[in-house]
Amino acid sequence: MDSVEVFKALSNKTRLQILSWLKDPETHFPAQEQMSLDCHGVCVGQIQIKCGLSQSTVSEYLSLLQRTGLVTATRVGQWTYYKRNEEGIKLLEQFIQNEI
């Protein structure tokens, strides 16, 4: 884990909000046809609608969160679904407890 990159990713209010929404996707996003929010994650289009930002901006935010290990992506056909990477979140928690 590159701690500097992780903290850069977390330094944006919208990216923090996305992580918060993905913690409990059933509360924050509508049900998706044929895809489980828990299993596959949330479609990037639903995240984009909730953020109210352009699709390219949201995709860049999600890509950064993925590169830092805070979310995972699953590609199904033409759609990409994102969910929190709880292992990555735990590593961040351990880093904060042990190093800061």
Helices and strands as residue ranges (DSSP letters): H 3-9, H 13-23, H 25-28, E 42-43, H 44-51, H 55-67, E 71-76, E 79-84, H 86-99
